[in-house]
Amino acid sequence: MHHSPTIDPQKQKPEIIIFYNSTKGGVDTLDQKCAIYSTSRRTQRWPMAVFYRMLDVSAANAYIISSMNQSQRKVPRLNFMKQLAEDLITPHLRRRANQFGLQRELQNAIRRVLKIDEEPRTSSANSSDKLETRKTCSTCDPKKKRKTFHLCFQCKNPICVECSQKMCVRCREKL
């Protein structure tokens, strides 16, 4: 088929073209599935474009395999992809959550995603809501270096007056 230039007498097309046209439906279907929920981003680097395409095809294939293996109810594809992404990044996030030298805001964001309680920043054993020495506010941008004596009454993180009234924003969200 690939090496012989035979032409189909009815359609006046080479045999290889007829074979391609009869089998291209699967490729079109996969392209449609990948286009609906795509991970690709604009990039000038072709290795990244290949990676995004591989990620899309892998996610589509994983969903198909998962759907075939589940005899009960079918999970919507968006929910499946969210769970797949969460399962793939969770081990990496757990390693990064307690990494030394990582910015505090990034650590807090990771802990929020993982739903891990944030560790108190103070080492004082007393239950007072004032610090003996000034500390940097835990909710402000680290570049501001805003110093404060006040603590959040719940998590005991240092907070400045501008950020809250004796309760940090994160604890208020939990209430």
Helices and strands as residue ranges (DSSP letters): E 7-8, E 13-14, H 15-23, H 25-36, H 46-69, H 77-97, H 104-114, E 130-136, E 147-150, H 169-174
